[in-house]
Amino acid sequence: MARSPGLSQWQQTVSSHMAHLSKPQATVLALWSFGMVLAQSGGMTSVAATLAPLVGRTEGTLRQHLREWWYEAPRKTGAKRGDKRQDLDVTSCVLPLLRWVLAWWPPAAQRLALAMDASTLGPRFTVLAISLI
């Protein structure tokens, strides 16, 4: 796959900060994030159209490659093809991503902003969501 120097460098950066990801998972995460910045959009079609010339693929092939990144791994009804495909547990990305972001902060900045929301779903069920801002 043909690559621009910037994309190759970004893939190495993503791989080093998200070391728990497999090489294919880190590659597609790098494609997604690099493509969103270049396309100034998070839409799959825009990202694929922007990246296709850089990686030497057709838009349709690249769009499918990006789409399969979030498919579930092969099971009885799995959507990914191939024996070695794996699910991505996004919860495993939270701590490495937080460490990466905090590495950019000045040492004196020791605060995190949290947002909390309690949403009532019916008379007996309340969801408490806590988000890092």
ChimeraX commands (.cxc) that place a marker at each C-alpha (Angstrom):
marker #1 position 0.00,0.00,0.00 radius 0.5
marker #1 position 1.49,3.33,-1.06 radius 0.5
marker #1 position 1.74,5.79,1.80 radius 0.5
marker #1 position 2.60,9.38,2.36 radius 0.5
marker #1 position 5.42,10.07,4.82 radius 0.5
marker #1 position 2.96,11.82,7.13 radius 0.5
marker #1 position 0.65,8.80,7.22 radius 0.5
marker #1 position 3.54,6.43,7.95 radius 0.5
marker #1 position 4.74,8.65,10.77 radius 0.5
marker #1 position 1.21,8.90,12.18 radius 0.5
marker #1 position 0.81,5.11,12.06 radius 0.5
marker #1 position 4.02,4.73,14.10 radius 0.5
marker #1 position 2.75,7.30,16.60 radius 0.5
marker #1 position -0.60,5.55,16.98 radius 0.5
marker #1 position 1.10,2.16,17.33 radius 0.5
marker #1 position 3.44,3.41,20.04 radius 0.5
marker #1 position 0.70,5.05,22.12 radius 0.5
marker #1 position -1.86,2.29,21.56 radius 0.5
marker #1 position 0.57,-0.62,21.91 radius 0.5
marker #1 position -2.17,-3.04,23.01 radius 0.5
marker #1 position -3.74,-2.94,19.53 radius 0.5
marker #1 position -2.75,-5.45,16.90 radius 0.5
marker #1 position -0.83,-4.07,13.93 radius 0.5
marker #1 position -3.92,-4.18,11.64 radius 0.5
marker #1 position -6.06,-2.46,14.29 radius 0.5
marker #1 position -3.48,0.29,14.80 radius 0.5
marker #1 position -3.12,0.71,11.03 radius 0.5
marker #1 position -6.83,1.22,10.48 radius 0.5
marker #1 position -7.10,3.53,13.51 radius 0.5
marker #1 position -4.28,5.58,12.00 radius 0.5
marker #1 position -6.03,5.60,8.61 radius 0.5
marker #1 position -9.30,6.74,10.21 radius 0.5
marker #1 position -7.77,9.50,12.31 radius 0.5
marker #1 position -5.38,10.74,9.61 radius 0.5
marker #1 position -8.20,10.71,7.06 radius 0.5
marker #1 position -10.58,12.63,9.32 radius 0.5
marker #1 position -8.03,15.40,9.76 radius 0.5
marker #1 position -7.31,15.64,6.03 radius 0.5
marker #1 position -10.97,15.40,5.01 radius 0.5
marker #1 position -12.07,17.70,7.84 radius 0.5
marker #1 position -14.91,15.25,8.28 radius 0.5
marker #1 position -15.67,12.06,10.17 radius 0.5
marker #1 position -17.82,10.68,7.37 radius 0.5
marker #1 position -16.63,7.38,5.96 radius 0.5
marker #1 position -17.18,8.42,2.35 radius 0.5
marker #1 position -15.22,11.66,2.80 radius 0.5
marker #1 position -12.39,9.89,4.62 radius 0.5
marker #1 position -12.18,7.13,2.00 radius 0.5
marker #1 position -12.22,9.64,-0.89 radius 0.5
marker #1 position -9.45,11.68,0.73 radius 0.5
marker #1 position -7.23,8.72,1.64 radius 0.5
marker #1 position -7.67,6.53,-1.46 radius 0.5
marker #1 position -5.10,8.38,-3.60 radius 0.5
marker #1 position -2.60,8.43,-0.71 radius 0.5
marker #1 position -2.74,4.69,-0.09 radius 0.5
marker #1 position -3.16,3.53,-3.69 radius 0.5
marker #1 position -6.61,1.95,-3.28 radius 0.5
marker #1 position -9.99,2.58,-4.77 radius 0.5
marker #1 position -12.49,4.49,-2.66 radius 0.5
marker #1 position -14.79,1.47,-2.44 radius 0.5
marker #1 position -12.03,-0.87,-1.25 radius 0.5
marker #1 position -10.81,1.60,1.34 radius 0.5
marker #1 position -14.35,2.34,2.53 radius 0.5
marker #1 position -14.92,-1.39,3.10 radius 0.5
marker #1 position -11.59,-1.66,4.93 radius 0.5
marker #1 position -12.58,1.20,7.24 radius 0.5
marker #1 position -16.08,-0.22,7.72 radius 0.5
marker #1 position -14.81,-3.64,8.78 radius 0.5
marker #1 position -12.78,-2.06,11.57 radius 0.5
marker #1 position -15.82,-1.85,13.82 radius 0.5
marker #1 position -17.52,-5.07,12.69 radius 0.5
marker #1 position -17.67,-7.90,15.17 radius 0.5
marker #1 position -15.21,-10.77,14.77 radius 0.5
marker #1 position -16.27,-14.02,13.10 radius 0.5
marker #1 position -18.75,-15.98,15.12 radius 0.5
marker #1 position -21.91,-17.69,14.06 radius 0.5
marker #1 position -23.25,-14.35,12.83 radius 0.5
marker #1 position -19.99,-12.39,12.70 radius 0.5
marker #1 position -19.58,-9.76,10.03 radius 0.5
marker #1 position -15.80,-9.86,9.55 radius 0.5
marker #1 position -14.32,-12.32,7.12 radius 0.5
marker #1 position -11.20,-14.30,7.90 radius 0.5
marker #1 position -10.07,-16.59,10.69 radius 0.5
marker #1 position -7.75,-14.14,12.45 radius 0.5
marker #1 position -10.14,-11.18,12.68 radius 0.5
marker #1 position -10.75,-9.92,16.20 radius 0.5
marker #1 position -13.19,-7.65,17.93 radius 0.5
marker #1 position -11.89,-4.36,19.23 radius 0.5
marker #1 position -12.77,-3.84,22.87 radius 0.5
marker #1 position -12.95,-0.06,22.94 radius 0.5
marker #1 position -12.76,0.01,26.72 radius 0.5
marker #1 position -9.15,-1.19,26.37 radius 0.5
marker #1 position -8.38,2.07,24.52 radius 0.5
marker #1 position -9.55,4.48,27.22 radius 0.5
marker #1 position -6.51,4.35,29.50 radius 0.5
marker #1 position -3.86,4.47,26.73 radius 0.5
marker #1 position -5.70,7.35,25.05 radius 0.5
marker #1 position -5.98,9.21,28.36 radius 0.5
marker #1 position -2.25,8.71,29.02 radius 0.5
marker #1 position -1.49,10.00,25.53 radius 0.5
marker #1 position -3.59,13.14,26.02 radius 0.5
marker #1 position -2.21,13.80,29.49 radius 0.5
marker #1 position 1.36,13.50,28.17 radius 0.5
marker #1 position 0.73,16.77,26.27 radius 0.5
marker #1 position -0.40,18.62,29.38 radius 0.5
marker #1 position 2.00,20.80,31.35 radius 0.5
marker #1 position 3.23,19.05,34.51 radius 0.5
marker #1 position 1.45,21.60,36.71 radius 0.5
marker #1 position -1.95,20.85,35.16 radius 0.5
marker #1 position -3.21,18.11,37.43 radius 0.5
marker #1 position -6.96,18.53,36.89 radius 0.5
marker #1 position -9.45,16.53,34.89 radius 0.5
marker #1 position -12.93,17.77,34.06 radius 0.5
marker #1 position -15.74,15.26,34.43 radius 0.5
marker #1 position -19.34,15.60,33.32 radius 0.5
marker #1 position -22.04,13.63,35.10 radius 0.5
marker #1 position -25.56,13.04,33.89 radius 0.5
marker #1 position -28.35,11.03,35.48 radius 0.5
marker #1 position -30.96,10.05,32.91 radius 0.5
marker #1 position -34.14,8.38,34.09 radius 0.5
marker #1 position -35.52,5.69,31.83 radius 0.5
marker #1 position -38.94,4.88,33.13 radius 0.5
marker #1 position -39.97,4.85,36.79 radius 0.5
marker #1 position -37.41,2.26,37.97 radius 0.5
marker #1 position -34.25,2.71,35.93 radius 0.5
marker #1 position -31.69,5.52,36.08 radius 0.5
marker #1 position -28.43,5.64,34.12 radius 0.5
marker #1 position -25.54,7.58,35.57 radius 0.5
marker #1 position -23.05,8.57,32.88 radius 0.5
marker #1 position -19.68,9.99,33.84 radius 0.5
marker #1 position -17.60,11.37,31.00 radius 0.5
marker #1 position -14.12,12.77,30.82 radius 0.5
marker #1 position -14.15,16.11,29.04 radius 0.5
marker link #1:1,2 radius 0.2
marker link #1:2,3 radius 0.2
marker link #1:3,4 radius 0.2
marker link #1:4,5 radius 0.2
marker link #1:5,6 radius 0.2
marker link #1:6,7 radius 0.2
marker link #1:7,8 radius 0.2
marker link #1:8,9 radius 0.2
marker link #1:9,10 radius 0.2
marker link #1:10,11 radius 0.2
marker link #1:11,12 radius 0.2
marker link #1:12,13 radius 0.2
marker link #1:13,14 radius 0.2
marker link #1:14,15 radius 0.2
marker link #1:15,16 radius 0.2
marker link #1:16,17 radius 0.2
marker link #1:17,18 radius 0.2
marker link #1:18,19 radius 0.2
marker link #1:19,20 radius 0.2
marker link #1:20,21 radius 0.2
marker link #1:21,22 radius 0.2
marker link #1:22,23 radius 0.2
marker link #1:23,24 radius 0.2
marker link #1:24,25 radius 0.2
marker link #1:25,26 radius 0.2
marker link #1:26,27 radius 0.2
marker link #1:27,28 radius 0.2
marker link #1:28,29 radius 0.2
marker link #1:29,30 radius 0.2
marker link #1:30,31 radius 0.2
marker link #1:31,32 radius 0.2
marker link #1:32,33 radius 0.2
marker link #1:33,34 radius 0.2
marker link #1:34,35 radius 0.2
marker link #1:35,36 radius 0.2
marker link #1:36,37 radius 0.2
marker link #1:37,38 radius 0.2
marker link #1:38,39 radius 0.2
marker link #1:39,40 radius 0.2
marker link #1:40,41 radius 0.2
marker link #1:41,42 radius 0.2
marker link #1:42,43 radius 0.2
marker link #1:43,44 radius 0.2
marker link #1:44,45 radius 0.2
marker link #1:45,46 radius 0.2
marker link #1:46,47 radius 0.2
marker link #1:47,48 radius 0.2
marker link #1:48,49 radius 0.2
marker link #1:49,50 radius 0.2
marker link #1:50,51 radius 0.2
marker link #1:51,52 radius 0.2
marker link #1:52,53 radius 0.2
marker link #1:53,54 radius 0.2
marker link #1:54,55 radius 0.2
marker link #1:55,56 radius 0.2
marker link #1:56,57 radius 0.2
marker link #1:57,58 radius 0.2
marker link #1:58,59 radius 0.2
marker link #1:59,60 radius 0.2
marker link #1:60,61 radius 0.2
marker link #1:61,62 radius 0.2
marker link #1:62,63 radius 0.2
marker link #1:63,64 radius 0.2
marker link #1:64,65 radius 0.2
marker link #1:65,66 radius 0.2
marker link #1:66,67 radius 0.2
marker link #1:67,68 radius 0.2
marker link #1:68,69 radius 0.2
marker link #1:69,70 radius 0.2
marker link #1:70,71 radius 0.2
marker link #1:71,72 radius 0.2
marker link #1:72,73 radius 0.2
marker link #1:73,74 radius 0.2
marker link #1:74,75 radius 0.2
marker link #1:75,76 radius 0.2
marker link #1:76,77 radius 0.2
marker link #1:77,78 radius 0.2
marker link #1:78,79 radius 0.2
marker link #1:79,80 radius 0.2
marker link #1:80,81 radius 0.2
marker link #1:81,82 radius 0.2
marker link #1:82,83 radius 0.2
marker link #1:83,84 radius 0.2
marker link #1:84,85 radius 0.2
marker link #1:85,86 radius 0.2
marker link #1:86,87 radius 0.2
marker link #1:87,88 radius 0.2
marker link #1:88,89 radius 0.2
marker link #1:89,90 radius 0.2
marker link #1:90,91 radius 0.2
marker link #1:91,92 radius 0.2
marker link #1:92,93 radius 0.2
marker link #1:93,94 radius 0.2
marker link #1:94,95 radius 0.2
marker link #1:95,96 radius 0.2
marker link #1:96,97 radius 0.2
marker link #1:97,98 radius 0.2
marker link #1:98,99 radius 0.2
marker link #1:99,100 radius 0.2
marker link #1:100,101 radius 0.2
marker link #1:101,102 radius 0.2
marker link #1:102,103 radius 0.2
marker link #1:103,104 radius 0.2
marker link #1:104,105 radius 0.2
marker link #1:105,106 radius 0.2
marker link #1:106,107 radius 0.2
marker link #1:107,108 radius 0.2
marker link #1:108,109 radius 0.2
marker link #1:109,110 radius 0.2
marker link #1:110,111 radius 0.2
marker link #1:111,112 radius 0.2
marker link #1:112,113 radius 0.2
marker link #1:113,114 radius 0.2
marker link #1:114,115 radius 0.2
marker link #1:115,116 radius 0.2
marker link #1:116,117 radius 0.2
marker link #1:117,118 radius 0.2
marker link #1:118,119 radius 0.2
marker link #1:119,120 radius 0.2
marker link #1:120,121 radius 0.2
marker link #1:121,122 radius 0.2
marker link #1:122,123 radius 0.2
marker link #1:123,124 radius 0.2
marker link #1:124,125 radius 0.2
marker link #1:125,126 radius 0.2
marker link #1:126,127 radius 0.2
marker link #1:127,128 radius 0.2
marker link #1:128,129 radius 0.2
marker link #1:129,130 radius 0.2
marker link #1:130,131 radius 0.2
marker link #1:131,132 radius 0.2
marker link #1:132,133 radius 0.2
view
